[in-house]
């Protein structure tokens, strides 16, 4: 690719981020997104994530120059002290699997009601199953544009109910779900599951935090095609690099287990997870990742003891907004992930990644990622690619 083309591809999202930052600052001041009607409080939320491919040494037919990764809008409601509800939809959402291309459709993402008046909170509806550190956090707060490859083993959103309890230094959530879809399959499929997660922070001070956690999920599918487990190349802009296990038509039941750890020291955060999938008739695989991030401008990610996850970066001195003209926040990240699906003649995959994130405003993020993606096919040649991409994100 010529240097001029690379430069124009980089300047395009950079200019878009600056314009979005200015627009978001003005919108936050001028457009109300929180409303109170007696005891009822409503707040609007959403995000737009646009990805651009800068360069990739893969065949042209396996490249996608740009993609609207997410366009999501939702409403959160609070009634009195004890009732909460939320609903959100995705518009033209393109998932990583080939059969999840929903071009222009409006798709229900979550819709749930929660009662918080008891020591144990109760939630009913469609919402995120409690599994894993990277999976249970919001896509708006990830260090890289996509979650690590082995997290694709885990469940996504499910229809059901869950109980949540928070102690001083721990949180536990257990739920039962039906007709939940997992990103590791080619399209959603009906599954019944029981999923739970326990997290603990034995060390938590003003500057240092230690997070530990375990998750488990027992799952049964009625899909006549059987089971297939796969990872991801950690981007939707290149094809042909997804590590996959074989589809086993006779397999219906499987289990997932996860162990996680994170250490936070001020603006520095290091986290890792190990995930195992075990199914019938040889279906299975495992994977792990380790990821580190550092906010060079000193910001610290918030942590929720109840949910056991980390929030995003809120710049101390945004470029725009309320007269606090500054540089925004700057963050760097490194990650290595490994996925092994060699049971039953499956693939192996790995991704080395580096990330640079700029937050000119609390509602805007510009990300630059480099990925070295490897897929080792069973009894076949190794596929490798170097991928450079950016993402412009607007959230509110």
C-alpha positions as CSV (number, residue, x, y, z in Angstrom):
1,X,0.0,0.0,0.0
2,X,1.3,3.4,-0.9
3,X,2.3,5.8,1.9
4,X,-0.1,8.4,0.6
5,X,-3.1,6.0,0.9
6,X,-2.0,5.0,4.4
7,X,-1.8,8.6,5.4
8,X,-5.2,9.4,4.1
9,X,-6.7,6.4,5.8
10,X,-5.3,7.5,9.1
11,X,-6.2,11.2,8.8
12,X,-9.8,10.3,7.9
13,X,-10.7,8.8,11.3
14,X,-8.5,11.3,13.1
15,X,-10.4,14.2,11.6
16,X,-13.7,12.4,12.4
17,X,-12.7,12.0,16.0
18,X,-11.9,15.7,16.5
19,X,-15.2,16.7,14.9
20,X,-17.1,14.1,17.0
21,X,-15.4,15.3,20.1
22,X,-16.5,18.9,19.5
23,X,-20.0,17.8,18.6
24,X,-20.3,15.5,21.7
25,X,-19.2,18.2,24.0
26,X,-21.8,20.6,22.6
27,X,-24.5,17.9,22.6
28,X,-23.8,17.0,26.3
29,X,-24.5,20.6,27.2
30,X,-27.4,21.3,24.9
31,X,-29.3,18.0,24.5
32,X,-30.9,16.6,27.7
33,X,-30.5,12.8,28.1
34,X,-31.8,12.4,31.6
35,X,-35.4,13.0,32.6
36,X,-37.3,12.9,35.9
37,X,-41.0,12.2,36.0
38,X,-42.1,12.0,39.6
39,X,-40.5,8.9,41.1
40,X,-39.4,7.7,37.6
41,X,-36.0,8.6,36.3
42,X,-35.0,7.9,32.6
43,X,-31.6,8.2,30.9
44,X,-30.7,7.6,27.3
45,X,-27.5,5.8,26.3
46,X,-25.8,4.5,23.2
47,X,-22.7,4.1,21.2
48,X,-21.5,4.2,17.6
49,X,-18.3,2.3,16.7
50,X,-16.9,2.7,13.2
51,X,-13.8,0.6,12.2
52,X,-11.3,1.4,9.4
53,X,-8.7,-1.0,8.0
54,X,-5.4,0.8,7.4
55,X,-3.3,-2.1,6.1
56,X,-3.4,-5.9,6.1
57,X,-1.3,-8.4,4.2
58,X,-4.2,-10.7,3.3
59,X,-5.8,-11.3,-0.1
60,X,-8.1,-8.4,-1.2
61,X,-11.2,-10.6,-1.0
62,X,-10.5,-11.1,2.7
63,X,-10.3,-7.4,3.5
64,X,-13.1,-5.0,4.5
65,X,-12.0,-1.4,4.3
66,X,-14.5,-0.1,6.9
67,X,-17.4,-1.4,8.9
68,X,-20.0,0.0,11.3
69,X,-19.2,-2.3,14.1
70,X,-22.0,-1.2,16.5
71,X,-24.8,1.3,16.5
72,X,-26.7,0.9,19.7
73,X,-29.2,3.0,21.5
74,X,-31.0,2.3,24.8
75,X,-33.0,3.6,27.8
76,X,-32.3,3.0,31.5
77,X,-35.1,3.6,34.0
78,X,-35.2,3.8,37.8
79,X,-38.5,3.8,39.7
80,X,-38.2,4.8,43.4
81,X,-35.3,3.2,45.2
82,X,-35.8,-0.4,44.3
83,X,-36.8,-0.9,40.7
84,X,-34.6,-0.6,37.6
85,X,-35.1,-1.5,34.0
86,X,-33.2,-1.2,30.7
87,X,-33.7,-1.8,27.1
88,X,-31.4,-1.4,24.1
89,X,-31.3,-2.2,20.4
90,X,-28.5,-2.6,17.8
91,X,-28.9,-1.1,14.4
92,X,-27.0,-2.7,11.5
93,X,-24.9,-4.6,13.9
94,X,-22.3,-6.9,12.2
95,X,-21.0,-9.7,14.4
96,X,-17.8,-11.6,13.9
97,X,-19.4,-14.7,12.5
98,X,-20.5,-15.0,8.9
99,X,-24.2,-15.8,9.5
100,X,-24.6,-12.8,11.9
101,X,-24.8,-10.1,9.2
102,X,-27.9,-8.2,10.1
103,X,-27.7,-5.5,7.4
104,X,-30.0,-2.7,8.5
105,X,-32.1,-4.7,10.9
106,X,-33.1,-3.5,14.4
107,X,-32.1,-6.2,16.9
108,X,-33.0,-6.4,20.5
109,X,-29.9,-6.4,22.6
110,X,-31.1,-6.4,26.2
111,X,-34.4,-5.8,28.0
112,X,-34.6,-6.5,31.7
113,X,-36.2,-5.5,35.0
114,X,-34.2,-5.6,38.3
115,X,-35.4,-5.4,41.9
116,X,-32.8,-4.1,44.4
117,X,-34.9,-4.0,47.6
118,X,-33.6,-7.3,48.9
119,X,-30.0,-8.0,50.0
120,X,-30.0,-10.3,46.9
121,X,-30.9,-8.5,43.7
122,X,-33.2,-10.1,41.3
123,X,-33.0,-9.5,37.5
124,X,-35.4,-10.9,34.8
125,X,-35.3,-10.6,31.1
126,X,-32.6,-10.6,28.4
127,X,-29.2,-9.6,29.6
128,X,-25.5,-10.5,29.6
129,X,-24.8,-13.9,31.2
130,X,-22.3,-13.6,34.1
131,X,-19.2,-15.2,32.7
132,X,-15.6,-13.9,32.5
133,X,-13.8,-10.6,33.1
134,X,-13.5,-9.4,29.5
135,X,-16.9,-10.7,28.4
136,X,-18.8,-9.2,31.3
137,X,-17.5,-5.7,30.7
138,X,-18.9,-3.2,28.2
139,X,-17.6,-3.0,24.6
140,X,-17.2,0.8,25.0
141,X,-14.5,0.2,27.7
142,X,-12.2,-2.4,26.1
143,X,-8.5,-1.5,25.7
144,X,-8.5,-3.1,22.2
145,X,-11.3,-2.7,19.6
146,X,-12.3,-6.4,20.1
147,X,-12.2,-8.8,23.1
148,X,-9.5,-11.5,23.2
149,X,-10.0,-14.6,21.0
150,X,-10.7,-17.3,23.6
151,X,-13.5,-15.2,25.2
152,X,-15.6,-16.2,22.1
153,X,-16.0,-19.6,23.9
154,X,-18.1,-17.9,26.5
155,X,-21.9,-17.0,26.4
156,X,-23.3,-13.8,25.2
157,X,-26.8,-12.4,26.1
158,X,-29.4,-14.8,27.4
159,X,-33.1,-14.8,28.2
160,X,-33.7,-15.7,31.9
161,X,-33.2,-14.7,35.5
162,X,-30.3,-14.1,37.8
163,X,-29.5,-13.4,41.5
164,X,-26.7,-11.0,42.5
165,X,-25.2,-10.4,45.9
166,X,-22.5,-8.0,46.9
167,X,-20.3,-8.3,50.0
168,X,-17.6,-5.9,51.1
169,X,-14.9,-7.4,49.0
170,X,-16.8,-9.9,46.8
171,X,-19.6,-10.3,44.3
172,X,-21.5,-13.3,43.1
173,X,-24.1,-13.7,40.3
174,X,-25.9,-16.9,39.3
175,X,-28.5,-17.3,36.6
176,X,-30.6,-19.7,34.5
177,X,-31.1,-18.8,30.8
178,X,-32.8,-20.1,27.7
179,X,-32.4,-19.5,24.0
180,X,-29.1,-17.6,24.4
181,X,-26.7,-17.0,21.6
182,X,-22.9,-17.4,21.7
183,X,-20.5,-15.5,19.4
184,X,-18.4,-18.7,19.0
185,X,-21.1,-20.3,16.7
186,X,-22.1,-19.4,13.2
187,X,-25.3,-17.6,14.2
188,X,-27.4,-17.7,17.3
189,X,-29.0,-21.0,18.4
190,X,-31.3,-22.0,21.2
191,X,-29.5,-23.1,24.3
192,X,-30.5,-23.7,27.9
193,X,-27.9,-22.8,30.5
194,X,-27.0,-22.3,34.1
195,X,-24.2,-19.7,34.5
196,X,-22.5,-18.3,37.5
197,X,-19.5,-16.0,38.5
198,X,-17.8,-15.3,41.7
199,X,-15.3,-12.4,42.1
200,X,-13.1,-11.3,45.0
201,X,-10.9,-8.3,45.7
202,X,-8.8,-9.3,48.7
203,X,-6.6,-6.2,48.3
204,X,-8.2,-2.9,47.6
205,X,-6.8,0.5,48.5
206,X,-6.7,4.0,47.1
207,X,-4.0,3.0,44.6
208,X,-3.8,-0.8,44.4
209,X,-6.5,-3.4,43.6
210,X,-6.2,-7.2,43.3
211,X,-9.1,-8.9,41.5
212,X,-9.7,-12.7,41.4
213,X,-12.6,-14.6,39.8
214,X,-14.0,-17.9,38.6
215,X,-17.0,-18.6,36.3
216,X,-18.8,-21.7,35.1
217,X,-21.6,-22.5,32.7
218,X,-23.5,-25.7,32.0
219,X,-25.1,-25.6,28.6
220,X,-27.4,-27.7,26.4
221,X,-28.2,-27.0,22.7
222,X,-31.1,-28.2,20.6
223,X,-29.4,-27.2,17.3
224,X,-29.7,-30.1,14.9
225,X,-26.3,-29.1,13.4
226,X,-24.5,-30.0,16.6
227,X,-21.7,-28.1,18.3
228,X,-18.8,-26.0,17.1
229,X,-16.4,-23.9,19.2
230,X,-14.3,-21.2,17.7
231,X,-12.2,-18.2,18.6
232,X,-11.7,-14.9,16.7
233,X,-8.9,-13.0,14.8
234,X,-9.8,-10.0,17.1
235,X,-11.0,-7.9,14.2
236,X,-14.0,-8.1,11.8
237,X,-12.1,-6.4,9.0
238,X,-10.1,-9.5,7.8
239,X,-11.4,-12.9,6.9
240,X,-9.9,-16.4,6.8
241,X,-8.1,-16.3,10.1
242,X,-10.7,-17.5,12.6
243,X,-9.5,-20.6,14.6
244,X,-12.3,-23.1,14.5
245,X,-13.0,-26.5,15.9
246,X,-14.9,-29.1,13.8
247,X,-18.7,-29.2,13.9
248,X,-19.9,-32.4,15.7
249,X,-23.5,-33.2,14.8
250,X,-23.9,-35.7,17.7
251,X,-22.8,-33.3,20.4
252,X,-25.4,-31.2,22.3
253,X,-24.2,-30.6,25.8
254,X,-21.0,-28.8,26.9
255,X,-19.5,-26.9,29.9
256,X,-17.4,-23.7,30.2
257,X,-15.0,-22.8,33.0
258,X,-13.0,-19.7,33.6
259,X,-10.4,-18.3,35.9
260,X,-9.4,-14.7,36.0
261,X,-7.0,-12.3,37.7
262,X,-6.3,-8.6,37.5
263,X,-3.9,-6.2,39.2
264,X,-4.4,-2.5,39.1
265,X,-1.8,0.1,40.3
266,X,-3.2,3.5,39.6
267,X,-3.2,4.1,35.8
268,X,-1.6,0.6,35.2
269,X,-3.9,-2.4,34.8
270,X,-2.8,-6.0,34.0
271,X,-5.4,-8.8,33.6
272,X,-5.4,-12.4,32.4
273,X,-8.0,-15.2,31.9
274,X,-7.9,-18.9,31.2
275,X,-11.0,-20.5,29.6
276,X,-11.9,-24.2,29.0
277,X,-14.7,-25.7,27.0
278,X,-15.6,-29.4,27.4
279,X,-18.3,-31.0,25.3
280,X,-19.6,-34.4,24.2
281,X,-17.9,-36.6,21.6
282,X,-14.6,-34.8,21.7
283,X,-15.8,-31.2,21.4
284,X,-13.6,-28.9,23.4
285,X,-10.8,-26.4,23.5
286,X,-9.0,-24.0,25.8
287,X,-7.4,-20.6,25.6
288,X,-5.9,-17.8,27.6
289,X,-4.8,-14.2,27.2
290,X,-2.8,-11.6,29.2
291,X,-3.3,-7.9,28.7
292,X,-1.8,-4.8,30.1
293,X,-2.8,-1.2,29.7
294,X,-1.4,2.1,31.0
295,X,-3.1,5.5,31.0
296,X,-0.1,7.8,30.2
297,X,-2.1,10.8,31.4
298,X,-2.7,9.3,34.8
299,X,-6.4,8.3,34.6
300,X,-7.6,5.2,36.6
301,X,-10.3,2.9,35.5
302,X,-13.2,2.5,38.0
303,X,-14.0,-0.9,39.5
304,X,-17.4,-2.4,40.4
305,X,-17.2,-4.9,43.3
306,X,-20.8,-6.0,42.6
307,X,-20.2,-6.9,39.0
308,X,-16.4,-7.6,39.2
309,X,-15.4,-5.5,36.2
310,X,-13.6,-2.3,35.2
311,X,-15.0,0.8,33.6
312,X,-13.5,3.0,30.9
313,X,-11.3,6.1,30.8
314,X,-12.7,9.5,31.7
315,X,-10.2,12.2,30.6
316,X,-9.2,14.6,33.4
317,X,-8.5,17.4,30.9
318,X,-10.7,16.9,27.8
319,X,-10.0,18.8,24.6
320,X,-13.5,20.2,24.5
321,X,-16.1,20.9,27.1
322,X,-16.8,23.3,30.0
323,X,-13.7,25.5,29.4
324,X,-11.2,22.7,30.4
325,X,-9.2,22.8,27.2
326,X,-6.5,20.1,27.4
327,X,-5.0,17.2,25.5
328,X,-7.5,14.5,26.7
329,X,-6.4,11.1,27.9
330,X,-3.8,8.8,26.2
331,X,-3.6,5.0,26.9
332,X,-1.4,2.3,25.5
333,X,-2.0,-1.5,25.7
334,X,-0.3,-4.8,24.9
335,X,-2.0,-8.2,24.6
336,X,-1.2,-11.8,23.8
337,X,-4.0,-14.4,23.3
338,X,-3.8,-18.1,22.5
339,X,-6.7,-20.4,21.4
340,X,-6.4,-24.2,21.0
341,X,-9.2,-26.2,19.4
342,X,-7.1,-29.2,18.4
343,X,-9.6,-31.7,19.9
344,X,-11.2,-33.4,16.9
345,X,-8.9,-31.9,14.3
346,X,-9.4,-28.3,15.1
347,X,-7.2,-25.2,14.7
348,X,-4.8,-23.3,16.9
349,X,-4.7,-19.5,16.9
350,X,-2.7,-16.7,18.5
351,X,-2.8,-12.9,18.4
352,X,-0.1,-10.4,19.4
353,X,-1.5,-6.9,19.7
354,X,-0.6,-3.4,20.6
355,X,-3.1,-0.5,21.1
356,X,-3.0,3.3,21.3
357,X,-6.2,5.0,22.5
358,X,-6.9,8.7,22.6
359,X,-9.9,10.1,24.6
360,X,-10.3,13.8,23.6
361,X,-13.6,13.8,25.4
362,X,-15.5,11.5,27.7
363,X,-17.9,10.6,24.9
364,X,-15.3,10.1,22.1
365,X,-12.4,7.6,21.6
366,X,-10.0,7.1,18.8
367,X,-8.2,3.7,18.8
368,X,-5.2,2.5,16.7
369,X,-4.5,-1.3,16.9
370,X,-1.7,-3.4,15.4
371,X,-2.4,-7.2,15.4
372,X,-0.2,-10.1,14.3
373,X,-2.7,-12.9,13.8
374,X,-1.8,-16.6,13.3
375,X,-4.0,-19.5,12.5
376,X,-2.6,-23.0,12.4
377,X,-5.0,-25.3,10.6
378,X,-5.1,-29.0,11.4
379,X,-2.6,-30.8,9.1
380,X,-2.3,-27.7,6.9
381,X,-0.2,-24.6,6.4
382,X,0.0,-21.8,8.9
383,X,-1.8,-18.6,8.0
384,X,-0.4,-15.3,9.3
385,X,-1.3,-11.6,8.9
386,X,-0.3,-8.2,10.1
387,X,-3.3,-5.9,10.5
388,X,-3.4,-2.2,11.2
389,X,-6.8,-0.7,12.0
390,X,-8.5,2.2,13.7
391,X,-11.8,2.7,15.5
392,X,-13.8,5.9,16.0
393,X,-16.2,5.6,19.0
394,X,-18.9,8.0,20.0
395,X,-20.8,7.1,23.2
396,X,-23.2,8.7,25.6
